[in-house]
Structure formats: C-alpha cells, structure tokens
Amino acid sequence: MTQVFVVNSGSSSIKYQLIDVETATSVLSGSVERIGEPGHPINHTEGVRDVLASLGDDHSIAAVGHRVVHGGSLFAVATLITPVVEKAIDELSALAPLHNPANLLGIRAAREALPDVPHVAVFDTAFHQSMPAEAYTYAIDRELAAKHGVRRYGFHGTSHKYVSEQAAAFLGQPLERLKLIVLHLGNGASITAIDRGKSVDTSMGLTPLQGLVMGTRSGDIDPAVLTHLHRVAGLGFDELDDLLNKKSGLLGLTGSGDMRDVQKAAADGDQAALDALAVWRHRIKHYVGAYIAQLGGVDAIIFTAGVGENNALLRRRALAGLEFLGIEIDDDRNELLSRDERRISRDGSSVEVLVIPTNEELEIARQALALVG
C-alpha cells in the first residue's frame, strides 16, 4: 500500500487521515480535540506523536500532506515544505490570521515527529491561481493593493479541483473540453467557474468572507455598511469583523447558523427563516447566471459538500427558474438518497446537473504523493 498521512491542523484540534492512495480509501481517521485548553495541556507536537504512536509499526508513510488555507500569490501548486516555505506560510498569516498560524503548528509538530518523511503543503487557494487578472483584481488604489496583497484569492480550491475532475470522469469527457460550475455548499460555501480544468472565477475573495450566504458569514456586502455601522452604531474594527464572520449569514438572519434548523423553522412557517432561504437562493442564482455568462455557456453544474450533497430540496430551489437555460432537475433522481456520484438532471436537460461528494483529504494525499513520487 502507498499511504499518505493527511493533517488538517486547527488552533485547538488536529484532524487526520491515513489514506491508501492506490485504492483511494481511508485506512484510519480521527481527531485530537481541545488542544491547549484548560484541563487539556496537550500541545500540537504531543498530539501528533500520540496519533502516530497509535498507528503502530504496520503502516509505511510515503508522505505527509498538510492542508494550508492561504498560499497568497506565492503558491499555485502543492509544495514540498522546507524552512523557506514555512517562513512564507508564516508571513501569509496576515491574510489568514485564524488559519495559517494553526496550520503551521501542525506542520512543525508533524515534521518534528516524522523528520525523515517528505512533508507537502496543499493550499486552499492554489487552484484559483489560474484566474485572469480581471477576475481577481479589486478596483482600489493599485500600489496599495500590490503592497498589501489585496486581491481575490478564492478558497475551497482543493474541493473544487477534486470535484471537477471526478465530474469529468463521471461524464466520460476530457476535463479539457468542459465548462463547469461547482457549488461547494456547506457551513462555508463557494462557487467556482471552471473552464477546461482551470478556475477562471470564484465567489470568495481576499478572505473566505466574500460571496455566498453562509452559516455565520455575510457573503457579499457593500463595504460602506461597515463605515455606516461605525458611525451610527459605534461599532469598532474588531466588532465589525466579528459581526461579518461570526454573527451574520443564516445565524444573523434567523438566530441559527445550521441550515437544518433554518429549514425546519421555514417548514413551520417562520417568516425570518423563509426570508433567509430566499436570500440564500437569490445569491446562488446570481452567481450561477454570472458564471454562465463568463464561461460562455456551461456543460455541467455540480453540487458538493454537506448541503450540496445531502439536501435535495435546497438543490432544487437553488436552480429553480433556470429551466430556460436548459437546466432541468429530475425530481425522482434528486430525491434519491445516495452517497454515490450521480446525475440529477432530466434526460432532456442540455446542462448536466450532478452531485459529486467531495474528498479533500484524498485530493491532498494524491497531490502530496504526485509531488514526492
């Protein structure tokens, strides 16, 4: 077996999987929680060591693949981790202060525990580095933007890349011939236009805040709202940041950031929940229409992630009213409960609509192994 140990390190947790790349299966998975919390003095290094000790001697690890959220403009592909790369990831923490420092803790802990195994960073932003300048450029002072790295980077790139490749295989078509739109819909959500295997536009921006309505994030908003709230409500910088990232989205509109709660409330006639679902759907249709225009047509629209893979009602609502574009969902196929890759469009639909379960860990493992050979 050719195995890759995949690490997703957060500030207080380490999620991991041991993946057999040849069979595309997870041999072992789990997490270490509450790192550094009171009463739980274990640190990242000790957590990684405990995980590796639990593997025993029966596992030969060819590489360690690390999820890193922000690669800025520096990293467009999976990259072998060296002290220079570590330093760059650290410097990019200014763009992802909640994520990159935590990712780096896991990298350092794993490199200390497995010094003789190659370690590879796979960046959430890398897949979107193919976007043209007109798609990633914000229309602000050019020199100021360049100095501070202000541009659209996009996220969920590992998922979008994996799902687009799986969709092409499902359709039996070369990826290089397809125009695809991938909807990664979960608590965090993004949508990407993919032209012949390359990301050409995506909804998230400098940070994961921009774009669709999410569990606790606002998505698109007029920047002047912030200055307005500062003036009339007295909200400071930290309060505004907390508002947009942690107290907005579905949570801000309904009191719950969990789509299941929102749907239940809507089914019971709660007007706030009904309004929130309408806003959620409106934003998705806005992006789908825009990306069809950017691509000059679309061959397939793909749903993935927690909501996208499991919620038939919201899939149908997300694309309702787009039948005039040849996007037609088959209700029976859509309602079928399945964990498999599947088609949910009608036979006569000129645009394929698919559900493709994402597997970011497998994609990280594949990229890591491809790099180290």
N, C-alpha and C positions, 0 to 999 in steps of 0.2 A: 504493500500500500504506500502511496505517496501522500503524506499527511502535512497539512499546514495548520498551525495554531493561530487562530484569529482572535485578536484582542480589541475590544472596544472599551476604552477606559474613560470613566466619568470622574467627577470630583470626589464622589463618595462611593463609587462602585466600579467593579470590573466585570464586564460581560465577556464570555469567551466561548469559543467552539473549536473543537479539533475536527478538521474536515479532511476526508479522503477525497482528493480532487479527482482521481481516476473514476470513482463511482458516483461522485457528486453527492456524497452522503455525510451527515454529521455523525461522527463516532462518539463524541461526548460534548455536552454543552452545560453551561451553568453560569452562575454569577457569584461574586463576592460583594456583599452589601455593607452599608453603614461604616465604610472606611473612615477612620479618624473621628467618628462621632463619640460623644461621652459614653463611657462604659464599653466601647469597642476600640481599643487602642491600636488595632492592626493597621499598618500602613500599606501603600501600594506594593512595595517590594515584598513584604511578608505575604500579602495576598497572592501575588503571582507565584511565589515559592510554594505556598500551600496548594495551589491549583496544580502546579507541575508535579509536586510530590504525589498527588492523588492519581496521576496518570500511570505511575509505576514504571516499569522498565520495558513494557511491551510496545511502546509507541516510539517510532522514529520520526522526528520532526524535521522536515526539509527546509522549512522557513517559518517565520512568524510574520503575519500580516497585521498591520495596525491601521485602524480607521483613524484618520485625521480630518477634522472638519474643514479647516481653511488652509488652502495652499496658495492663496493670493494669485498673482500672475506668474509666480516662480515655477509652479509645478503643474504640468499638463499631463503627466503620466505617473504611474507608480514608480517610486524612487527608493533605491537602497539607502537605508538610514546610516549616516555617518555623523561624526561630531558637527560637521559643517551643516548638514541637513537638520540636525537637532536645533542648532542655533537659529536657522531660518524659521523653523516651526515656532520657536520661542518668540522671535521678532514679529511673526504674524499674529501673535496673541492680541495685538492692538485691534485687529479686525474681528477676532472671535474670543473675547476675554472669558467667556463662560465655558469654552470648549477646548481650545488649543492647549492651555496650561494643563488641563486634566488629561488630554490625550498624551501629552509629553510625560506626565507622571507614569503612565502605563508603559510608554516606550522605554524609559530609563529603568524601570523596575524589571521589565522583561529582558532587556539587554544585559542587565546585571545577572539575572538568573540563568540566561542562556547565551553566554558570551560567544560561543562557537557556532551559533546558528545565524544565518543571514536574516536581518530584520528589514521589512519593507513597509513604507508608508503609502497608503492608498487614500487619496484626498477626495472629499465630497465635491470639491469644486473643479477637479481636474477635467471631467468630461465636458464641462461647459467652456473650456478654454478655446474651443473651436468657434465660438460665437464671433461674428464680424463686429468691427468697431461700432457700427451704427446701432447694434443691438445692446452692447454693453456700456456705451458711453452715456453719462448723465450730462445734461446741458448746464453745467456750472462752470465757474472760472477754471480754465484749462490747467493753469500752472498749479493752482491749489489742489485740484483733483489729482494731478500727477504726483505731487509731493506727498500726499497722504493716502494714496492708493484708493481713491474714491471712484468706484465703477461698479457695474453689476458683475457678480461672480457666479451666482447660482449655487444651489445645493442639491442634495439627494442625487448627485451625479452617478454614484455607483449603482443606485437602484435604476435610474433611467437608462444607463448603459446596458445593464443586465436584461432588463425587461424588453428593450428594443431588439436586442439580439435574439432573445427567446421568441419574440413575436415573429421575427423574420423566419426563424426555423419552423415555427408552427404553421406559417403560411406557405412554406416551401418556396420562398422567394429570396433572392440575394438581398441582403440588407442595403447594399449599394444602389438598389433600384427603388427603394421605398421612401415615401413621405409619411412620417408617423407623428402622432401626438400622444404623449404618455401623461396620464393623470395619476400622480402619486398622491393618494388621498388618505390621510390618517390624521392624527392629532396635529402633526405638522403636515403641510400639504404644498405641493408644487406641480406645475405643468410645464412640459418641455416640448418644443417643436424640434423634430429630428429629421434632417434631410440627408438621405443616403448614409446613415450611420453617424452623422455629425450633429451635435447640438448647435442650433442656429438661433435659438431664443428660449428664454426660460423665465418663469414668473418671479422667483426670488432674486434678491439684488445684492447689495453690499453685505447684507446680513440675511438670515432666514426670515426676517420680518415682512419683507415686501411680498405682494402677490395675493394669493387666495385667502379667504377667511379660514382661520384655523381654530384649534381648540381654545387657545388663550391669546393668540396673536391677531392683531387687527387686519394684517394684509395691507393692501393699497390704502393710502390716506393722504389727503392734502397736507403737505408739510406745514402750512400756515395754521393748521389746527393746533399744533404744538405751541407756537408763539401766542395764539389766541388764548389757549388754556393757561399759559404762563401769565398773561396779562390779567385775565378776568377771574381766574380761579387760584392764582398764586402758586401753581404747581412748579416745582423746581426740576432740574435736569433729571435727577435720579427718580423722582416721582413719575415723570413723563415716560422715562424708559421702562419703568415697572408697569405703568398703565398699558403701554402698547404691547409689551411682550408677555405679561403675566395676568392681566386683568381685562383683556379685550377679546376679540373673536367671539366664539359661541358663549364663552363664560360671561363676557361683558354684556352680551345681548339677552342672555337668558338666566344667568346665575349658575350655569353648569357648562364646563368645557368638554363634557363627554357627549358625543353625538347620540349615543343610545338614550341618555336621559332627555336630550332635546327632542328626539323623535317621539318618545313616549309622551312627553308633555304636549307635543303638537297633535298627536293622535287623540289626546284628551281635550283638545280644543283650546289650549293655551295660546293666546294671541302672540305673546312675545316669542314663543318657540316657532310658531308658524312664520312670523316675520323673519326670524333668524335663518330659517331654512330657505326662505325666498332670497335673502341676501346672499347666502352661501351659493345657491344655484345660479343666481344672476352673475356673480363674479366668475364662475366656471365657464358659463356660456360666453361671457365677454372674451375670455382668453382663447377658448376654442375657436370662436369666429375670427379673432385676430390672427391666430396661428395658421388657420386655413388660408387666410389671405397672404401671410408671409411666405408660406410654403408654395403657394400657387396651386392648392388642392391638397387632398390627403387620401392616402390609401387605407390607413387603419388608425383607429383611436383605441388606446389600451388603458384599462383600469388596473391599478395595483395598490398595494399597501392595505392597511386594516379596513378602512371604509370601502375603498375601491374593490377589494377582493370579496368582501362579505356582505355588502349591503345592496341588495337588488333594487329596492325602492329608490335609493338615492342615485344609483347608476341611471335608472330610467329617468328620474327627474332632471339629472344633470344635463342630459342630451335632448330632453323634450322640446319640441318646437323646431328641431333642426332637420326634420324629415325632408324639407325642401332642398337640403344639401346632399341628399342621398344617405343620410344617417338614420337607419331604422333598426330599432331593437326588437327582437323576438321575445315576447313576454315569457313564454314557456322556457326558453333557453336561459333567459335572465334569472328566472326564479329558481332554477335548478341549484340545489345545494351541492357544492363540489369544491375540493381543494385543487383540482386539476386546471391546467391551462385549457381555455375553452373559448368558443365563438358564441357571442350572444346576439349578433345581428341577424336579421332575416336573410333568407337565401337571395332575395332580390335586391338587397341593400348594396349600393355602389361603393359604400365605405364599410370596410370590415370593422366590427366592434368586438374587442377581445377582453378577456380577463386573464391576466398573466401574473401569478403570485411572484412577488419579488423575493430575492435571496441575496441580500447584500453581503452576507458572510461568505457565501460560495464565490461571489464575484471577487471579493478581496483575496480569497485564497487562490483563485485562478490567476489573478494579476501578479500576486506575490510569486507564485511558482513559475509563471512565464518569465519573470524578470531574472530569477536566480537559476533557471534552467533545471 
